[in-house]
Amino acid sequence: MKILVVGANGQVGKHAVSMIQEKEGLEARAMIRKQEQASYFEDLGAETVLKDLEKDDIDAISEAAEGVDAVVFAAGSGPKTGPDKTMLIDLDGAVKTIEATKKAGVKRFVMISSFDTTREAIQSAPSSFAPYVAAKHYADGWLRDTDLDYTIVHPGALTNDPATGTVTAGETVERGEIPREDVASVIVSVLENDSTIGKEFQVVGGVKPVQEAVTSL
């Protein structure tokens, strides 16, 4: 299975590409914005494709998805950017990627979202965070309304702690933290489990091995 990772140069994306490359039967294509980012992924043996999620159109992103079996959207505007970047990356970038996936004839799509993207979460979020939650809310909704074989992953607060290999996952779970590396493990497990198609779930650190947690959803 060849997987296009959008947002590959992000922290979760880098972990995901690395883990995909380590898995027998899986192969990553890293979508990156700058040529100088390519060497990291080439050293892993991964294919790279240069596209700008913010500036490129659906047709250009569709070219990046040609010939893959699945697309993972792991891009994000980051906590230090303003509402404008949030709108362009987390909402418009996600929607363009969804539409590009359809245009390329790819069915499988894994969305890395935010922990809670409900309407209630938008209303209760601090003013500085509400645009991000709203962007994720509408991007998730756009994906649900497609005929793609989607899975939406809602991770808790992301940390750079070492991976534990264990999580708690479910339709709703208590808020908590999760290492980015464990989120990447969840992505790989989701890709390997067709039982997750059409599902979305929250995931935080826990005691159940990742693969067991994902297959039991």
N, CA, C and O of each residue as an XYZ file, in Angstrom:
868
protein
N       0.842     -1.190      0.000
C       0.000      0.000      0.000
C       0.879      1.243      0.000
O       1.761      1.398      0.845
N       0.625      2.126     -0.964
C       1.359      3.384     -1.003
C       0.487      4.483     -0.401
O      -0.692      4.606     -0.735
N       1.078      5.277      0.487
C       0.324      6.267      1.240
C       0.922      7.646      1.044
O       2.112      7.854      1.285
N       0.098      8.590      0.607
C       0.507      9.983      0.532
C       0.293     10.622      1.894
O      -0.826     10.641      2.407
N       1.363     11.146      2.482
C       1.261     11.844      3.761
C       1.335     13.340      3.488
O       2.382     13.856      3.096
N       0.226     14.030      3.695
C       0.147     15.480      3.516
C       0.495     16.124      4.858
O      -0.078     15.783      5.892
N       1.442     17.059      4.822
C       1.966     17.584      6.078
C       3.087     16.715      6.601
O       3.299     16.615      7.810
N       3.807     16.085      5.684
C       4.839     15.118      6.066
C       5.967     15.737      6.871
O       6.597     15.052      7.676
N       6.232     17.020      6.669
C       7.351     17.638      7.380
C       6.976     18.112      8.780
O       7.829     18.617      9.510
N       5.724     17.955      9.157
C       5.322     18.243     10.530
C       5.803     17.148     11.470
O       6.302     16.115     11.024
N       5.655     17.370     12.747
C       6.202     16.413     13.715
C       5.492     15.066     13.661
O       6.147     14.023     13.666
N       4.171     15.072     13.610
C       3.439     13.808     13.476
C       3.720     13.190     12.111
O       3.910     11.979     11.996
N       3.745     14.031     11.077
C       3.986     13.535      9.731
C       5.314     12.827      9.582
O       5.396     11.776      8.946
N       6.359     13.400     10.167
C       7.681     12.769     10.091
C       7.680     11.395     10.753
O       8.218     10.431     10.208
N       7.070     11.318     11.933
C       6.972     10.019     12.603
C       6.193      9.025     11.742
O       6.570      7.859     11.623
N       5.101      9.507     11.146
C       4.255      8.617     10.349
C       5.004      8.068      9.142
O       4.942      6.871      8.862
N       5.707      8.936      8.429
C       6.460      8.482      7.258
C       7.503      7.444      7.666
O       7.666      6.417      7.008
N       8.199      7.725      8.753
C       9.223      6.802      9.227
C       8.629      5.439      9.562
O       9.194      4.408      9.197
N       7.494      5.427     10.255
C       6.861      4.155     10.642
C       6.296      3.411      9.441
O       6.367      2.184      9.370
N       5.736      4.158      8.502
C       5.224      3.526      7.285
C       6.362      2.829      6.531
O       6.206      1.711      6.040
N       7.492      3.505      6.452
C       8.634      2.932      5.740
C       9.166      1.671      6.421
O       9.738      0.795      5.772
N       8.970      1.596      7.721
C       9.464      0.436      8.469
C       8.533     -0.769      8.363
O       8.927     -1.892      8.678
N       7.300     -0.537      7.922
C       6.303     -1.596      7.869
C       6.347     -2.330      6.532
O       6.330     -1.705      5.471
N       6.404     -3.630      6.589
C       6.366     -4.431      5.375
C       5.016     -4.267      4.694
O       3.970     -4.381      5.333
N       5.048     -4.001      3.406
C       3.805     -3.847      2.661
C       3.291     -2.426      2.596
O       2.307     -2.157      1.907
N       3.944     -1.501      3.308
C       3.553     -0.101      3.281
C       4.689      0.739      2.708
O       5.866      0.428      2.892
N       4.314      1.808      2.010
C       5.302      2.693      1.384
C       4.763      4.115      1.423
O       3.605      4.347      1.077
N       5.586      5.064      1.839
C       5.139      6.445      1.982
C       5.573      7.313      0.810
O       6.650      7.135      0.241
N       4.709      8.251      0.469
C       5.063      9.364     -0.421
C       4.847     10.629      0.414
O       3.725     10.935      0.818
N       5.922     11.346      0.663
C       5.868     12.520      1.530
C       5.599     13.775      0.717
O       6.384     14.122     -0.166
N       4.495     14.463      1.007
C       4.207     15.730      0.352
C       4.836     16.852      1.162
O       4.469     17.076      2.315
N       5.775     17.550      0.560
C       6.533     18.594      1.249
C       6.454     19.898      0.458
O       6.103     19.910     -0.722
N       6.789     20.990      1.138
C       6.644     22.320      0.541
C       7.955     22.863     -0.001
O       7.956     23.707     -0.897
N       9.080     22.379      0.539
C      10.387     22.913      0.145
C      11.335     21.778     -0.214
O      11.328     20.723      0.420
N      12.151     22.007     -1.240
C      13.088     20.987     -1.693
C      14.076     20.607     -0.605
O      14.488     19.450     -0.518
N      14.464     21.577      0.231
C      15.440     21.283      1.284
C      14.900     20.335      2.354
O      15.661     19.829      3.180
N      13.592     20.095      2.340
C      13.007     19.139      3.284
C      13.119     17.698      2.786
O      12.870     16.757      3.539
N      13.489     17.530      1.532
C      13.424     16.207      0.907
C      14.431     15.210      1.465
O      14.128     14.020      1.560
N      15.623     15.673      1.835
C      16.687     14.739      2.211
C      16.295     13.855      3.392
O      16.664     12.681      3.430
N      15.555     14.401      4.352
C      15.137     13.604      5.512
C      14.352     12.371      5.054
O      14.578     11.260      5.534
N      13.434     12.587      4.126
C      12.566     11.501      3.684
C      13.281     10.565      2.702
O      13.039      9.358      2.692
N      14.147     11.131      1.895
C      14.926     10.300      0.971
C      15.836      9.359      1.740
O      16.062      8.227      1.311
N      16.366      9.819      2.882
C      17.199      8.952      3.726
C      16.402      7.778      4.290
O      16.966      6.735      4.618
N      15.090      7.957      4.400
C      14.216      6.881      4.867
C      13.796      5.955      3.728
O      13.170      4.917      3.945
N      14.157      6.358      2.510
C      13.746      5.583      1.346
C      12.359      5.936      0.849
O      11.778      5.211      0.041
N      11.825      7.055      1.335
C      10.477      7.459      0.948
C      10.509      8.357     -0.281
O      11.443      9.134     -0.480
N       9.492      8.237     -1.082
C       9.306      9.119     -2.234
C       8.855     10.487     -1.736
O       8.165     10.572     -0.721
N       9.228     11.552     -2.426
C       8.770     12.894     -2.064
C       8.096     13.561     -3.255
O       8.377     13.238     -4.410
N       7.198     14.501     -2.950
C       6.532     15.287     -3.978
C       6.397     16.713     -3.455
O       5.969     16.935     -2.322
N       6.768     17.672     -4.297
C       6.739     19.080     -3.897
C       5.404     19.721     -4.258
O       5.078     19.889     -5.433
N       4.642     20.073     -3.232
C       3.387     20.797     -3.414
C       3.213     21.734     -2.227
O       3.673     21.446     -1.122
N       2.547     22.855     -2.468
C       2.275     23.824     -1.401
C       0.784     23.766     -1.083
O      -0.047     24.194     -1.884
N       0.457     23.240      0.079
C      -0.934     23.037      0.452
C      -1.714     24.343      0.472
O      -2.908     24.369      0.170
N      -1.040     25.417      0.827
C      -1.707     26.716      0.925
C      -1.917     27.360     -0.441
O      -2.964     27.956     -0.694
N      -0.927     27.240     -1.322
C      -0.964     27.978     -2.588
C      -1.444     27.150     -3.771
O      -2.041     27.693     -4.700
N      -1.196     25.852     -3.752
C      -1.556     25.018     -4.896
C      -3.048     24.714     -4.919
O      -3.715     24.726     -3.885
N      -3.564     24.438     -6.126
C      -4.985     24.159     -6.269
C      -5.255     22.656     -6.202
O      -4.346     21.845     -6.025
N      -6.531     22.316     -6.349
C      -6.947     20.915     -6.239
C      -6.259     20.053     -7.287
O      -5.833     18.938     -6.987
N      -6.146     20.557     -8.513
C      -5.512     19.774     -9.575
C      -4.063     19.438     -9.237
O      -3.611     18.318     -9.474
N      -3.332     20.415     -8.678
C      -1.927     20.181     -8.332
C      -1.793     19.152     -7.217
O      -0.930     18.276     -7.269
N      -2.651     19.266     -6.212
C      -2.594     18.308     -5.104
C      -3.032     16.929     -5.588
O      -2.529     15.908     -5.120
N      -3.973     16.910     -6.526
C      -4.411     15.636     -7.095
C      -3.255     14.912     -7.779
O      -3.169     13.685     -7.723
N      -2.371     15.662     -8.419
C      -1.191     15.060     -9.046
C      -0.337     14.340     -8.004
O       0.232     13.284     -8.279
N      -0.253     14.915     -6.814
C       0.535     14.291     -5.748
C      -0.076     12.969     -5.298
O       0.626     12.079     -4.820
N      -1.399     12.852     -5.457
C      -2.100     11.651     -4.996
C      -2.233     10.574     -6.067
O      -2.745      9.487     -5.799
N      -1.778     10.872     -7.268
C      -1.891      9.892     -8.351
C      -1.138      8.609     -7.995
O       0.031      8.649     -7.611
N      -1.825      7.475     -8.128
C      -1.179      6.186     -7.951
C      -1.020      5.708     -6.525
O      -0.438      4.647     -6.298
N      -1.532      6.476     -5.532
C      -1.438      5.995     -4.156
C      -2.716      5.244     -3.783
O      -3.723      5.316     -4.487
N      -2.654      4.528     -2.671
C      -3.802      3.752     -2.204
C      -4.540      4.435     -1.057
O      -5.684      4.098     -0.753
N      -3.868      5.403     -0.424
C      -4.475      6.096      0.711
C      -3.821      7.456      0.885
O      -2.674      7.667      0.491
N      -4.572      8.372      1.483
C      -4.063      9.706      1.794
C      -4.239      9.959      3.283
O      -5.305      9.708      3.844
N      -3.190     10.454      3.911
C      -3.244     10.860      5.314
C      -3.084     12.365      5.387
O      -2.097     12.907      4.890
N      -4.042     13.049      6.000
C      -3.936     14.499      6.176
C      -3.429     14.769      7.586
O      -4.179     14.671      8.557
N      -2.140     15.112      7.685
C      -1.512     15.383      8.976
C      -1.012     16.814      9.059
O      -0.213     17.146      9.934
N      -1.479     17.665      8.150
C      -1.029     19.050      8.117
C      -1.749     19.881      9.169
O      -2.857     19.553      9.593
N      -1.096     20.963      9.579
C      -1.698     21.889     10.522
C      -0.982     23.215     10.485
O       0.214     23.281     10.199
N      -1.714     24.270     10.774
C      -1.125     25.604     10.707
C      -0.185     25.883     11.868
O       0.669     26.765     11.770
N      -0.328     25.147     12.966
C       0.557     25.340     14.111
C       0.010     26.360     15.091
O      -0.782     27.224     14.713
N       0.430     26.267     16.363
C      -0.129     27.109     17.417
C       0.314     28.562     17.368
O      -0.282     29.409     18.033
N       1.345     28.865     16.596
C       1.892     30.229     16.588
C       1.365     31.072     15.428
O       1.760     32.227     15.276
N       0.485     30.511     14.619
C      -0.051     31.260     13.490
C      -1.413     31.843     13.864
O      -2.003     31.478     14.881
N      -1.898     32.753     13.025
C      -3.171     33.398     13.284
C      -4.323     32.717     12.583
O      -4.130     31.712     11.900
N      -5.537     33.260     12.747
C      -6.731     32.675     12.131
C      -6.640     32.564     10.615
O      -7.258     31.682     10.018
N      -5.861     33.466      9.980
C      -5.759     33.410      8.521
C      -5.094     32.113      8.066
O      -5.581     31.462      7.143
N      -3.992     31.735      8.702
C      -3.315     30.485      8.345
C      -4.169     29.277      8.729
O      -4.196     28.273      8.017
N      -4.856     29.383      9.848
C      -5.759     28.304     10.268
C      -6.805     28.050      9.192
O      -7.086     26.901      8.852
N      -7.375     29.110      8.663
C      -8.381     28.981      7.617
C      -7.785     28.362      6.354
O      -8.409     27.503      5.732
N      -6.588     28.791      5.974
C      -5.993     28.348      4.716
C      -5.453     26.923      4.776
O      -5.479     26.214      3.771
N      -4.970     26.497      5.927
C      -4.386     25.153      6.052
C      -5.387     24.152      6.627
O      -5.675     23.129      6.007
N      -5.908     24.448      7.800
C      -6.732     23.463      8.519
C      -8.125     23.297      7.928
O      -8.746     22.248      8.096
N      -8.621     24.319      7.238
C      -9.917     24.195      6.582
C      -9.759     24.059      5.072
O     -10.054     23.002      4.513
N      -9.295     25.118      4.403
C      -9.209     25.074      2.948
C      -8.219     24.013      2.475
O      -8.477     23.308      1.500
N      -7.086     23.901      3.168
C      -6.100     22.885      2.797
C      -6.656     21.482      2.925
O      -6.401     20.621      2.083
N      -7.421     21.258      3.988
C      -8.027     19.937      4.190
C      -9.066     19.642      3.115
O      -9.097     18.546      2.555
N      -9.919     20.631      2.832
C     -10.963     20.430      1.818
C     -10.336     20.212      0.438
O     -10.776     19.337     -0.308
N      -9.319     20.994      0.096
C      -8.641     20.792     -1.188
C      -8.041     19.389     -1.271
O      -8.090     18.751     -2.323
N      -7.474     18.911     -0.163
C      -6.886     17.571     -0.174
C      -7.954     16.503     -0.338
O      -7.751     15.525     -1.057
N      -9.083     16.684      0.320
C     -10.200     15.740      0.178
C     -10.665     15.690     -1.276
O     -10.847     14.613     -1.843
N     -10.854     16.873     -1.873
C     -11.317     16.928     -3.258
C     -10.261     16.387     -4.223
O     -10.594     15.746     -5.220
N      -8.999     16.646     -3.924
C      -7.909     16.121     -4.754
C      -7.843     14.600     -4.673
O      -7.563     13.929     -5.666
N      -8.102     14.065     -3.491
C      -8.118     12.613     -3.311
C      -9.193     11.985     -4.180
O      -8.955     10.977     -4.845
N     -10.370     12.579     -4.172
C     -11.466     12.097     -5.015
C     -11.095     12.197     -6.492
O     -11.343     11.269     -7.261
N     -10.508     13.313     -6.885
C     -10.141     13.531     -8.286
C      -9.111     12.516     -8.758
O      -9.124     12.102     -9.917
N      -8.216     12.115     -7.854
C      -7.179     11.140     -8.192
C      -7.696      9.703     -8.178
O      -6.969      8.775     -8.531
N      -8.947      9.521     -7.773
C      -9.529      8.181     -7.746
C      -9.080      7.341     -6.567
O      -9.149      6.113     -6.608
N      -8.613      8.012     -5.501
C      -8.186      7.314     -4.282
C      -9.374      7.253     -3.326
O     -10.096      8.239     -3.176
N      -9.583      6.110     -2.679
C     -10.759      5.952     -1.813
C     -10.445      6.130     -0.321
O     -11.284      6.625      0.433
N      -9.259      5.734      0.099
C      -8.963      5.703      1.541
C      -8.406      7.050      1.993
O      -7.496      7.591      1.365
N      -8.949      7.590      3.079
C      -8.532      8.900      3.583
C      -8.530      8.873      5.102
O      -9.529      8.523      5.729
N      -7.398      9.246      5.687
C      -7.289      9.326      7.147
C      -7.034     10.781      7.537
O      -6.045     11.384      7.121
N      -7.928     11.326      8.328
C      -7.845     12.712      8.768
C      -7.362     12.777     10.217
O      -7.944     12.149     11.101
N      -6.292     13.544     10.453
C      -5.866     13.820     11.814
C      -6.505     15.150     12.208
O      -6.121     16.209     11.710
N      -7.458     15.081     13.086
C      -8.253     16.240     13.438
C      -7.833     16.774     14.803
O      -6.690     16.588     15.218
N      -8.747     17.432     15.496
C      -8.515     17.918     16.855
C      -9.360     17.082     17.808
O     -10.284     16.392     17.377
N      -9.050     17.141     19.090
C      -9.674     16.229     20.052
C     -11.200     16.333     20.037
O     -11.886     15.311     20.011
N     -11.731     17.543     20.055
C     -13.181     17.737     20.072
C     -13.521     18.813     19.050
O     -13.138     19.971     19.214
N     -14.228     18.441     18.011
C     -14.576     19.399     16.960
C     -16.088     19.578     16.857
O     -16.598     19.959     15.803
N     -16.799     19.308     17.933
C     -18.241     19.485     17.943
C     -18.590     20.970     17.979
O     -17.746     21.813     18.283
N     -19.843     21.274     17.665
C     -20.325     22.646     17.766
C     -20.139     23.187     19.177
O     -19.790     24.353     19.364
N     -20.373     22.332     20.168
C     -20.217     22.752     21.566
C     -18.775     23.128     21.871
O     -18.516     24.047     22.649
N     -17.839     22.416     21.255
C     -16.423     22.701     21.486
C     -16.038     24.057     20.912
O     -15.213     24.766     21.489
N     -16.635     24.421     19.773
C     -16.370     25.742     19.199
C     -16.862     26.825     20.151
O     -16.156     27.795     20.426
N     -18.083     26.645     20.652
C     -18.701     27.658     21.506
C     -17.954     27.846     22.816
O     -17.907     28.951     23.356
N     -17.367     26.762     23.331
C     -16.719     26.833     24.645
C     -15.217     27.107     24.569
O     -14.572     27.308     25.598
N     -14.661     27.117     23.363
C     -13.215     27.310     23.216
C     -12.827     28.763     23.491
O     -13.610     29.674     23.221
N     -11.615     28.988     24.029
C     -11.114     30.358     24.162
C     -11.073     31.031     22.793
O     -10.922     30.359     21.773
N     -11.207     32.357     22.771
C     -11.299     33.085     21.507
C     -10.101     32.821     20.593
O     -10.240     32.815     19.369
N      -8.935     32.604     21.182
C      -7.738     32.370     20.375
C      -7.728     30.975     19.735
O      -7.039     30.753     18.739
N      -8.492     30.039     20.309
C      -8.491     28.658     19.849
C      -9.730     28.322     19.021
O      -9.732     27.352     18.263
N     -10.777     29.120     19.168
C     -12.043     28.828     18.499
C     -11.927     28.737     16.982
O     -12.558     27.859     16.393
N     -11.140     29.612     16.303
C     -11.033     29.478     14.842
C     -10.468     28.126     14.414
O     -10.883     27.567     13.399
N      -9.518     27.602     15.194
C      -8.927     26.300     14.879
C      -9.973     25.192     15.009
O     -10.089     24.331     14.138
N     -10.734     25.226     16.108
C     -11.766     24.205     16.315
C     -12.829     24.301     15.225
O     -13.301     23.282     14.720
N     -13.204     25.532     14.863
C     -14.200     25.714     13.803
C     -13.691     25.179     12.468
O     -14.432     24.525     11.733
N     -12.424     25.458     12.155
C     -11.845     24.958     10.907
C     -11.886     23.434     10.861
O     -12.264     22.845      9.848
N     -11.497     22.810     11.955
C     -11.516     21.347     12.020
C     -12.945     20.806     11.947
O     -13.194     19.776     11.319
N     -13.878     21.505     12.592
C     -15.288     21.102     12.587
C     -15.808     20.996     11.157
O     -16.417     19.995     10.780
N     -15.562     22.035     10.370
C     -16.101     22.046      9.013
C     -15.322     21.132      8.068
O     -15.901     20.554      7.148
N     -14.012     20.999      8.292
C     -13.236     20.061      7.473
C     -13.679     18.625      7.731
O     -13.827     17.835      6.798
N     -13.889     18.293      8.998
C     -14.382     16.950      9.327
C     -15.746     16.704      8.692
O     -16.002     15.629      8.149
N     -16.616     17.706      8.764
C     -17.947     17.570      8.179
C     -17.895     17.371      6.683
O     -18.661     16.579      6.134
N     -16.997     18.083      6.013
C     -16.830     17.928      4.561
C     -16.440     16.492      4.225
O     -16.955     15.899      3.277
N     -15.521     15.946      5.017
C     -15.067     14.574      4.771
C     -16.193     13.571      5.000
O     -16.358     12.637      4.216
N     -16.968     13.757      6.068
C     -18.078     12.839      6.344
C     -19.089     12.801      5.205
O     -19.721     11.773      4.963
N     -19.236     13.912      4.512
C     -20.244     14.004      3.450
C     -19.764     13.441      2.114
O     -20.502     13.482      1.130
N     -18.547     12.919      2.066
C     -18.039     12.307      0.836
C     -18.319     10.812      0.850
O     -18.817     10.268      1.837
N     -17.992     10.156     -0.257
C     -18.093      8.696     -0.306
C     -16.727      8.042     -0.135
O     -16.545      6.874     -0.480
N     -15.768      8.797      0.396
C     -14.445      8.240      0.657
C     -14.500      7.244      1.812
O     -15.373      7.326      2.676
N     -13.565      6.313      1.814
C     -13.415      5.373      2.932
C     -12.577      6.071      4.005
O     -11.367      5.863      4.098
N     -13.229      6.887      4.798
C     -12.505      7.764      5.711
C     -12.412      7.206      7.129
O     -13.218      6.375      7.549
N     -11.413      7.688      7.843
C     -11.312      7.546      9.294
C     -10.856      8.900      9.821
O      -9.931      9.504      9.278
N     -11.509      9.377     10.887
C     -11.122     10.641     11.505
C     -10.565     10.347     12.891
O     -11.250      9.783     13.744
N      -9.312     10.738     13.101
C      -8.629     10.513     14.379
C      -8.604     11.836     15.149
O      -8.153     12.861     14.637
N      -9.097     11.791     16.388
C      -9.144     12.979     17.248
C      -8.162     12.801     18.415
O      -8.552     12.301     19.470
N      -6.902     13.202     18.242
C      -5.931     13.002     19.321
C      -6.064     14.061     20.413
O      -6.533     15.173     20.168
N      -5.642     13.692     21.622
C      -5.597     14.631     22.732
C      -4.462     15.617     22.562
O      -3.913     15.764     21.470
N      -4.113     16.292     23.640
C      -3.050     17.295     23.589
C      -1.733     16.628     23.216
O      -1.303     15.678     23.872
N      -1.098     17.124     22.171
C       0.106     16.491     21.635
C       1.343     16.881     22.433
O       1.527     18.044     22.791
N       2.186     15.892     22.704
C       3.452     16.137     23.394
C       4.594     15.533     22.587
O       4.377     14.738     21.672
N       5.802     15.919     22.939
C       6.991     15.327     22.325
C       7.632     14.283     23.224
O       8.804     13.949     23.056
N       6.868     13.769     24.178
C       7.369     12.698     25.034
C       7.649     11.449     24.197
O       7.068     11.281     23.125
N       8.527     10.580     24.674
C       8.774      9.327     23.950
C       7.489      8.503     23.841
O       6.624      8.563     24.714
N       7.381      7.750     22.777
C       6.213      6.894     22.576
C       6.093      5.876     23.700
O       7.094      5.368     24.206
N       4.865      5.588     24.079
C       4.614      4.541     25.069
C       4.122      3.264     24.402
O       4.265      2.168     24.943
N       3.534      3.428     23.205
C       2.979      2.266     22.514
C       1.626      1.848     23.033
O       1.057      0.860     22.568
N       1.095      2.601     24.005
C      -0.201      2.267     24.588
C      -1.086      3.508     24.612
O      -0.610      4.622     24.830
N      -2.385      3.299     24.385
C      -3.325      4.421     24.292
C      -4.681      4.021     24.875
O      -4.931      2.859     25.194
N      -5.536      5.020     25.001
C      -6.958      4.816     25.247
C      -7.695      5.423     24.074
O      -7.492      6.595     23.759
N      -8.550      4.649     23.419
C      -9.253      5.115     22.235
C     -10.725      4.740     22.331
O     -11.081      3.677     22.838
N     -11.565      5.628     21.838
C     -12.993      5.369     21.845
C     -13.744      6.523     21.218
O     -13.160      7.558     20.897
N     -15.044      6.339     21.045
C     -15.865      7.410     20.465
C     -15.717      8.691     21.283
O     -15.593      9.783     20.727
N     -15.733      8.546     22.602
C     -15.429      9.659     23.498
C     -14.588      9.118     24.655
O     -14.910      8.075     25.225
N     -13.527      9.818     24.997
C     -12.676      9.448     26.125
C     -12.369     10.706     26.924
O     -12.601     11.820     26.454
N     -11.853     10.527     28.120
C     -11.464     11.670     28.940
C     -10.305     12.414     28.281
O      -9.421     11.802     27.681
N     -10.322     13.727     28.402
C      -9.219     14.519     27.849
C      -7.888     14.089     28.463
O      -7.820     13.701     29.629
N      -6.847     14.166     27.662
C      -5.523     13.810     28.144
C      -4.486     14.124     27.088
O      -4.800     14.667     26.029
N      -3.268     13.782     27.382
C      -2.170     14.011     26.449
C      -1.834     12.729     25.696
O      -2.220     11.631     26.096
N      -1.110     12.897     24.604
C      -0.619     11.749     23.850
C       0.642     12.165     23.094
O       0.656     13.218     22.457
N       1.697     11.358     23.153
C       2.904     11.678     22.376
C       2.621     11.645     20.880
O       1.864     10.800     20.400
N       3.226     12.556     20.159
C       3.049     12.597     18.706
C       3.443     11.275     18.055
O       2.832     10.844     17.077
N       4.458     10.647     18.603
C       4.907      9.371     18.035
C       3.838      8.296     18.169
O       3.704      7.437     17.297
N       3.077      8.341     19.259
C       1.980      7.382     19.422
C       0.839      7.692     18.461
O       0.166      6.775     17.989
N       0.612      8.964     18.164
C      -0.398      9.310     17.159
C      -0.002      8.720     15.807
O      -0.846      8.202     15.076
N       1.279      8.800     15.484
C       1.761      8.209     14.232
C       1.523      6.702     14.212
O       1.156      6.146     13.177
N       1.726      6.045     15.335
C       1.456      4.603     15.420
C      -0.019      4.308     15.191
O      -0.374      3.314     14.556
N      -0.865      5.175     15.710
C      -2.311      5.024     15.497
C      -2.637      5.154     14.016
O      -3.446      4.390     13.489
N      -2.013      6.116     13.340
C      -2.241      6.298     11.905
C      -1.917      5.017     11.137
O      -2.704      4.563     10.307
N      -0.762      4.446     11.422
C      -0.350      3.231     10.730
C      -1.320      2.088     11.016
O      -1.687      1.340     10.110
N      -1.730      1.954     12.265
C      -2.671      0.896     12.632
C      -4.018      1.082     11.945
O      -4.638      0.108     11.517
N      -4.471      2.324     11.838
C      -5.722      2.616     11.141
C      -5.618      2.207      9.672
O      -6.544      1.610      9.122
N      -4.497      2.527      9.046
C      -4.303      2.164      7.642
C      -4.322      0.654      7.433
O      -4.730      0.171      6.377
N      -3.885     -0.076      8.431
C      -3.819     -1.542      8.326
C      -5.124     -2.217      8.726
O      -5.254     -3.435      8.597
N      -6.099     -1.439      9.214
C      -7.350     -2.027      9.698
C      -8.545     -1.415      8.977
O      -8.974     -0.306      9.293
N      -9.076     -2.153      8.003
C     -10.239     -1.657      7.270
C     -11.473     -1.534      8.158
O     -12.447     -0.886      7.775
N     -11.442     -2.144      9.333
C     -12.578     -2.041     10.257
C     -12.768     -0.609     10.763
O     -13.810     -0.280     11.330
N     -11.752      0.246     10.555
C     -11.865      1.633     11.004
C     -12.512      2.534      9.950
O     -12.743      3.715     10.211
N     -12.801      2.004      8.786
C     -13.418      2.809      7.722
C     -14.798      3.286      8.164
O     -15.612      2.507      8.662
N     -15.043      4.575      7.972
C     -16.324      5.152      8.348
C     -16.437      5.494      9.819
O     -17.519      5.832     10.300
N     -15.318      5.408     10.542
C     -15.342      5.666     11.974
C     -14.504      6.887     12.327
O     -13.617      7.287     11.574
N     -14.797      7.468     13.477
C     -13.941      8.492     14.057
C     -13.867      8.251     15.554
O     -14.811      7.755     16.169
N     -12.739      8.608     16.120
C     -12.537      8.302     17.531
C     -11.535      9.259     18.157
O     -10.683      9.836     17.480
N     -11.665      9.409     19.470
C     -10.702     10.177     20.251
C      -9.641      9.224     20.786
O      -9.919      8.054     21.046
N      -8.423      9.735     20.949
C      -7.340      8.885     21.440
C      -6.390      9.706     22.305
O      -5.972     10.801     21.928
N      -6.060      9.158     23.465
C      -5.112      9.776     24.399
C      -4.183      8.678     24.917
O      -4.348      7.505     24.584
N      -3.220      9.068     25.722
C      -2.357      8.068     26.330
C      -3.163      7.116     27.196
O      -4.169      7.507     27.788
N      -2.717      5.857     27.269
C      -3.463      4.867     28.040
C      -2.642      3.623     28.287
O      -1.413      3.675     28.326
N      -3.326      2.501     28.453
C      -2.643      1.262     28.824
C      -2.811      0.149     27.784
O      -2.206     -0.916     27.915
N      -3.622      0.387     26.760
C      -3.875     -0.666     25.780
C      -2.923     -0.503     24.595
O      -2.798      0.603     24.068
N      -2.257     -1.556     24.165
C      -1.399     -1.466     22.977
C      -2.137     -0.868     21.791
O      -3.317     -1.150     21.583
N      -1.440     -0.036     21.007
C      -2.077      0.717     19.936
C      -2.901     -0.168     19.020
O      -4.072      0.117     18.768
N      -2.304     -1.232     18.523
C      -3.016     -2.078     17.570
C      -4.277     -2.681     18.184
O      -5.315     -2.763     17.527
N      -4.186     -3.100     19.436
C      -5.343     -3.665     20.121
C      -6.429     -2.611     20.297
O      -7.614     -2.890     20.115
N      -6.012     -1.392     20.654
C      -6.972     -0.309     20.868
C      -7.704      0.032     19.574
O      -8.914      0.258     19.582
N      -6.977      0.068     18.470
C      -7.556      0.435     17.190
C      -8.479     -0.665     16.672
O      -9.568     -0.370     16.181
N      -8.069     -1.905     16.771
C      -8.892     -3.008     16.248
C     -10.155     -3.228     17.065
O     -11.117     -3.822     16.580
N     -10.153     -2.749     18.304
C     -11.330     -2.949     19.160
C     -12.339     -1.813     19.054
O     -13.362     -1.832     19.739
N     -12.068     -0.828     18.207
C     -13.000      0.300     18.059
C     -14.348     -0.157     17.480
O     -15.247      0.662     17.290
